[in-house]
């Protein structure tokens, strides 16, 4: 795996990627909006919509981005996010990341 910097992604560009079928483009869009978009509620909704993706990379990125939102914005719909993360924790492909994100939410969101 090669490191790639996270680049900003505009909402319109992200929505276009989200409507496509390329897991790689969805992952890059999720990372870009989670890192740079100030509308945390919009980002949260997009992450939650991909938490059940058929693609493990997309699920794991959505989970990671929810944890990132908790750390950076210190705002989330805590009950909704924790419910989604608790549910996805049963998926062996995502359990570790879900645990990490749950810890971030518990630590940074009052």
GROMACS elastic network, one bead per residue, 0.5 to 0.9 nm:
[ bonds ]
;  ai    aj funct       b0    kb
    4     7     6  0.88672   500
    6    28     6  0.75012   500
    6    31     6  0.65378   500
    6    32     6  0.58548   500
    6    35     6  0.75321   500
    7    28     6  0.80933   500
    7    29     6  0.87637   500
    7    31     6  0.80003   500
    7    32     6  0.54035   500
    7    33     6  0.87001   500
    7    35     6  0.82373   500
    7    36     6  0.81547   500
    8    29     6  0.83181   500
    8    31     6  0.83629   500
    8    33     6  0.64608   500
    8    34     6  0.89478   500
    8    35     6  0.72705   500
    8    36     6  0.56486   500
    8    37     6  0.77798   500
    9    12     6  0.82868   500
    9    13     6  0.63040   500
    9    14     6  0.61217   500
    9    28     6  0.83214   500
    9    29     6  0.60825   500
    9    30     6  0.84594   500
    9    31     6  0.84343   500
    9    33     6  0.56387   500
    9    36     6  0.75063   500
    9    37     6  0.78772   500
   10    13     6  0.52163   500
   10    14     6  0.60813   500
   10    15     6  0.85769   500
   10    29     6  0.85970   500
   10    32     6  0.81757   500
   10    33     6  0.71757   500
   10    36     6  0.88500   500
   10    37     6  0.77108   500
   11    15     6  0.60247   500
   11    16     6  0.85470   500
   11    29     6  0.88516   500
   11    33     6  0.73350   500
   11    37     6  0.79206   500
   12    15     6  0.51278   500
   12    16     6  0.62706   500
   12    17     6  0.87645   500
   13    16     6  0.51390   500
   13    17     6  0.64102   500
   13    18     6  0.86864   500
   13    29     6  0.77784   500
   14    17     6  0.50456   500
   14    18     6  0.60365   500
   14    19     6  0.86295   500
   14    25     6  0.86224   500
   14    26     6  0.76134   500
   14    28     6  0.86519   500
   14    29     6  0.50568   500
   14    30     6  0.73470   500
   14    32     6  0.82483   500
   14    33     6  0.74286   500
   15    19     6  0.62070   500
   15    20     6  0.87151   500
   15    29     6  0.82827   500
   15    46     6  0.89538   500
   16    19     6  0.53045   500
   16    20     6  0.65431   500
   17    20     6  0.51496   500
   17    21     6  0.78364   500
   17    22     6  0.75097   500
   17    23     6  0.88987   500
   17    25     6  0.57218   500
   17    26     6  0.54597   500
   17    27     6  0.89479   500
   17    28     6  0.87357   500
   17    29     6  0.66050   500
   18    21     6  0.76792   500
   18    22     6  0.84671   500
   18    23     6  0.89229   500
   18    25     6  0.78209   500
   18    26     6  0.55041   500
   18    29     6  0.75827   500
   18    30     6  0.85330   500
   18    46     6  0.84147   500
   18    50     6  0.89087   500
   19    26     6  0.85755   500
   20    23     6  0.83974   500
   20    25     6  0.80577   500
   20    26     6  0.77660   500
   21    24     6  0.89381   500
   21    25     6  0.82607   500
   21    26     6  0.80069   500
   22    25     6  0.53353   500
   22    26     6  0.63147   500
   22    27     6  0.86875   500
   23    26     6  0.50482   500
   23    27     6  0.60630   500
   23    28     6  0.86371   500
   23    55     6  0.68472   500
   23    57     6  0.72774   500
   23    58     6  0.61689   500
   24    27     6  0.51358   500
   24    28     6  0.62713   500
   24    29     6  0.86057   500
   24    57     6  0.82331   500
   24    58     6  0.79699   500
   25    28     6  0.51698   500
   25    29     6  0.60756   500
   25    30     6  0.85546   500
   26    29     6  0.50753   500
   26    30     6  0.60540   500
   26    31     6  0.85642   500
   26    58     6  0.68550   500
   27    30     6  0.51822   500
   27    31     6  0.61920   500
   27    32     6  0.85294   500
   27    57     6  0.72612   500
   27    58     6  0.56405   500
   27    59     6  0.89564   500
   27    61     6  0.61882   500
   27    62     6  0.79044   500
   28    31     6  0.51971   500
   28    32     6  0.60131   500
   28    33     6  0.86555   500
   28    61     6  0.89480   500
   29    32     6  0.50348   500
   29    33     6  0.61535   500
   29    34     6  0.84033   500
   30    33     6  0.54389   500
   30    34     6  0.59783   500
   30    35     6  0.84962   500
   30    43     6  0.78524   500
   30    46     6  0.77520   500
   30    47     6  0.70818   500
   30    58     6  0.85500   500
   30    61     6  0.71240   500
   30    62     6  0.67744   500
   30    65     6  0.71365   500
   31    34     6  0.51583   500
   31    35     6  0.60616   500
   31    36     6  0.85302   500
   31    61     6  0.72745   500
   31    62     6  0.82667   500
   31    64     6  0.87593   500
   31    65     6  0.66098   500
   32    35     6  0.53511   500
   32    36     6  0.60734   500
   32    37     6  0.76202   500
   33    36     6  0.52090   500
   33    38     6  0.83099   500
   33    39     6  0.88912   500
   33    40     6  0.88510   500
   33    43     6  0.65183   500
   33    65     6  0.89334   500
   34    37     6  0.60663   500
   34    38     6  0.84973   500
   34    40     6  0.76711   500
   34    43     6  0.61900   500
   34    44     6  0.83207   500
   34    47     6  0.86913   500
   34    65     6  0.57368   500
   34    66     6  0.79259   500
   34    68     6  0.70399   500
   34    69     6  0.65076   500
   35    38     6  0.86827   500
   35    65     6  0.81217   500
   35    68     6  0.77294   500
   35    69     6  0.80393   500
   35    72     6  0.84603   500
   37    40     6  0.68506   500
   37    42     6  0.86610   500
   37    43     6  0.73462   500
   38    41     6  0.87636   500
   38    42     6  0.88607   500
   38    43     6  0.85643   500
   38    73     6  0.84340   500
   39    42     6  0.54918   500
   39    43     6  0.65173   500
   39    44     6  0.87524   500
   40    44     6  0.59157   500
   40    45     6  0.85731   500
   40    69     6  0.69435   500
   40    73     6  0.71428   500
   40    75     6  0.75430   500
   40    76     6  0.75453   500
   41    45     6  0.62372   500
   41    46     6  0.87070   500
   41    75     6  0.85151   500
   41    76     6  0.71643   500
   41    77     6  0.81585   500
   42    45     6  0.52779   500
   42    46     6  0.64140   500
   42    47     6  0.87646   500
   43    46     6  0.51336   500
   43    47     6  0.61532   500
   43    48     6  0.85874   500
   43    65     6  0.85776   500
   43    66     6  0.84778   500
   43    69     6  0.83076   500
   44    47     6  0.51177   500
   44    48     6  0.61229   500
   44    49     6  0.85701   500
   44    62     6  0.88785   500
   44    65     6  0.82687   500
   44    66     6  0.65595   500
   44    69     6  0.76562   500
   44    76     6  0.72756   500
   44    77     6  0.82405   500
   44    81     6  0.82531   500
   45    48     6  0.51257   500
   45    49     6  0.61421   500
   45    50     6  0.88463   500
   46    49     6  0.50675   500
   46    50     6  0.65561   500
   46    51     6  0.89037   500
   46    62     6  0.80891   500
   47    50     6  0.53081   500
   47    51     6  0.63126   500
   47    59     6  0.85252   500
   47    61     6  0.82228   500
   47    63     6  0.70952   500
   47    65     6  0.69132   500
   47    66     6  0.66521   500
   48    51     6  0.51743   500
   48    52     6  0.79512   500
   48    62     6  0.69445   500
   48    63     6  0.81207   500
   48    66     6  0.81522   500
   48    80     6  0.89832   500
   48    81     6  0.74815   500
   48    84     6  0.73261   500
   49    52     6  0.70210   500
   49    53     6  0.79061   500
   49    62     6  0.84393   500
   50    53     6  0.50003   500
   50    54     6  0.87746   500
   50    58     6  0.66552   500
   50    59     6  0.59555   500
   50    61     6  0.87013   500
   50    62     6  0.60455   500
   50    63     6  0.86881   500
   51    58     6  0.74779   500
   51    60     6  0.75599   500
   51    61     6  0.84561   500
   51    62     6  0.57252   500
   51    63     6  0.65895   500
   51    84     6  0.76136   500
   51    85     6  0.82679   500
   51    88     6  0.74368   500
   52    55     6  0.83675   500
   52    56     6  0.89021   500
   52    58     6  0.86790   500
   52    59     6  0.62265   500
   52    88     6  0.77611   500
   53    56     6  0.71236   500
   53    57     6  0.87897   500
   53    58     6  0.63269   500
   53    59     6  0.55919   500
   54    58     6  0.79640   500
   54    59     6  0.77042   500
   55    58     6  0.53653   500
   55    59     6  0.63543   500
   55    60     6  0.87331   500
   56    59     6  0.50264   500
   56    60     6  0.60070   500
   56    61     6  0.84307   500
   56    93     6  0.66175   500
   56    94     6  0.74315   500
   57    60     6  0.51870   500
   57    61     6  0.60431   500
   57    62     6  0.85706   500
   58    61     6  0.51001   500
   58    62     6  0.61207   500
   58    63     6  0.85936   500
   59    62     6  0.52061   500
   59    63     6  0.62559   500
   59    64     6  0.86731   500
   59    88     6  0.88185   500
   59    93     6  0.88653   500
   59    94     6  0.72587   500
   60    63     6  0.50691   500
   60    64     6  0.61144   500
   60    65     6  0.85373   500
   60    93     6  0.79951   500
   60    94     6  0.58762   500
   60    97     6  0.65805   500
   60    98     6  0.79705   500
   61    65     6  0.60071   500
   61    66     6  0.85982   500
   61    97     6  0.88547   500
   62    65     6  0.51105   500
   62    66     6  0.63328   500
   62    67     6  0.88717   500
   63    66     6  0.52254   500
   63    67     6  0.65832   500
   63    68     6  0.87492   500
   63    85     6  0.72789   500
   63    88     6  0.88765   500
   63    94     6  0.81305   500
   63    97     6  0.65660   500
   63    98     6  0.61425   500
   63   100     6  0.88997   500
   63   101     6  0.64948   500
   64    67     6  0.51958   500
   64    68     6  0.62097   500
   64    69     6  0.87326   500
   64    97     6  0.65128   500
   64    98     6  0.77357   500
   64   100     6  0.80733   500
   64   101     6  0.62905   500
   65    69     6  0.61045   500
   65    70     6  0.86067   500
   65   101     6  0.83651   500
   66    69     6  0.50922   500
   66    70     6  0.63797   500
   66    71     6  0.87941   500
   66    76     6  0.84068   500
   66    81     6  0.77195   500
   66   101     6  0.66186   500
   66   102     6  0.89617   500
   66   104     6  0.87168   500
   66   105     6  0.81123   500
   67    70     6  0.51261   500
   67    71     6  0.63627   500
   67    72     6  0.87182   500
   67    97     6  0.89438   500
   67    98     6  0.86515   500
   67   100     6  0.73644   500
   67   102     6  0.71719   500
   67   103     6  0.80987   500
   67   104     6  0.53981   500
   67   105     6  0.62333   500
   68    71     6  0.51015   500
   68    72     6  0.60100   500
   68    73     6  0.81277   500
   68   101     6  0.78581   500
   68   104     6  0.77863   500
   68   105     6  0.89583   500
   69    72     6  0.52428   500
   69    73     6  0.53938   500
   69    74     6  0.67898   500
   69    75     6  0.71966   500
   69    76     6  0.73464   500
   69   105     6  0.86177   500
   70    73     6  0.57385   500
   70    75     6  0.59161   500
   70    76     6  0.63972   500
   70   101     6  0.83257   500
   70   104     6  0.62061   500
   70   105     6  0.53621   500
   70   106     6  0.86718   500
   70   107     6  0.84199   500
   70   108     6  0.58205   500
   70   109     6  0.63291   500
   71    74     6  0.55870   500
   71    75     6  0.84711   500
   71   104     6  0.64146   500
   71   105     6  0.75269   500
   71   107     6  0.83366   500
   71   108     6  0.58336   500
   71   109     6  0.82044   500
   72    75     6  0.83405   500
   72   108     6  0.87017   500
   73    76     6  0.79761   500
   73   108     6  0.88642   500
   74   105     6  0.83119   500
   74   108     6  0.56103   500
   74   109     6  0.54746   500
   74   110     6  0.82440   500
   75    78     6  0.80202   500
   75   105     6  0.89487   500
   75   108     6  0.81311   500
   75   109     6  0.61158   500
   75   110     6  0.84078   500
   76    79     6  0.86368   500
   76    80     6  0.85296   500
   76    81     6  0.73133   500
   76   105     6  0.80767   500
   76   109     6  0.70398   500
   77    80     6  0.55511   500
   77    81     6  0.60366   500
   77    82     6  0.84609   500
   78    81     6  0.52238   500
   78    82     6  0.58668   500
   78    83     6  0.83794   500
   78   105     6  0.71344   500
   78   106     6  0.84503   500
   78   109     6  0.70489   500
   78   110     6  0.83669   500
   79    82     6  0.52778   500
   79    83     6  0.60643   500
   79    84     6  0.86866   500
   80    83     6  0.52395   500
   80    84     6  0.63818   500
   80    85     6  0.87255   500
   81    84     6  0.51908   500
   81    85     6  0.61166   500
   81    86     6  0.84799   500
   81   102     6  0.85806   500
   81   105     6  0.82921   500
   82    85     6  0.50246   500
   82    86     6  0.58572   500
   82    87     6  0.84214   500
   82   101     6  0.88398   500
   82   102     6  0.65025   500
   82   105     6  0.75740   500
   82   106     6  0.87113   500
   83    86     6  0.51799   500
   83    87     6  0.61999   500
   83    88     6  0.87460   500
   84    87     6  0.51839   500
   84    88     6  0.62596   500
   84    89     6  0.86001   500
   85    88     6  0.51743   500
   85    89     6  0.60484   500
   85    95     6  0.89503   500
   85    98     6  0.55770   500
   85    99     6  0.78345   500
   85   101     6  0.74925   500
   85   102     6  0.66095   500
   86    89     6  0.51728   500
   86    90     6  0.75271   500
   86    98     6  0.72531   500
   86    99     6  0.81659   500
   86   102     6  0.77067   500
   87    90     6  0.61066   500
   87    91     6  0.81403   500
   88    91     6  0.54468   500
   88    92     6  0.87067   500
   88    94     6  0.67515   500
   88    95     6  0.69439   500
   88    98     6  0.68068   500
   89    92     6  0.72833   500
   89    93     6  0.87598   500
   89    94     6  0.62051   500
   89    96     6  0.75246   500
   89    97     6  0.81375   500
   89    98     6  0.53767   500
   89    99     6  0.68640   500
   90    93     6  0.87686   500
   90    94     6  0.77868   500
   90    95     6  0.62520   500
   91    94     6  0.54001   500
   91    95     6  0.57574   500
   92    95     6  0.52256   500
   92    96     6  0.79918   500
   93    96     6  0.79104   500
   93    97     6  0.87126   500
   94    97     6  0.55206   500
   94    98     6  0.59697   500
   94    99     6  0.86214   500
   95    98     6  0.50640   500
   95    99     6  0.61499   500
   95   100     6  0.86944   500
   96    99     6  0.51660   500
   96   100     6  0.63276   500
   96   101     6  0.86985   500
   97   100     6  0.50182   500
   97   101     6  0.61157   500
   97   102     6  0.85136   500
   98   101     6  0.50841   500
   98   102     6  0.60418   500
   98   103     6  0.85663   500
   99   102     6  0.50940   500
   99   103     6  0.62469   500
   99   104     6  0.87088   500
  100   103     6  0.51529   500
  100   104     6  0.63287   500
  100   105     6  0.87905   500
  101   105     6  0.61745   500
  101   106     6  0.85558   500
  102   105     6  0.51165   500
  102   106     6  0.61027   500
  102   107     6  0.84728   500
  103   106     6  0.51230   500
  103   107     6  0.59749   500
  103   108     6  0.85074   500
  104   107     6  0.50983   500
  104   108     6  0.59260   500
  104   109     6  0.79702   500
  105   108     6  0.54431   500
  105   109     6  0.54108   500
  105   110     6  0.85767   500
  106   109     6  0.58618   500
  106   110     6  0.75094   500
  107   110     6  0.78682   500
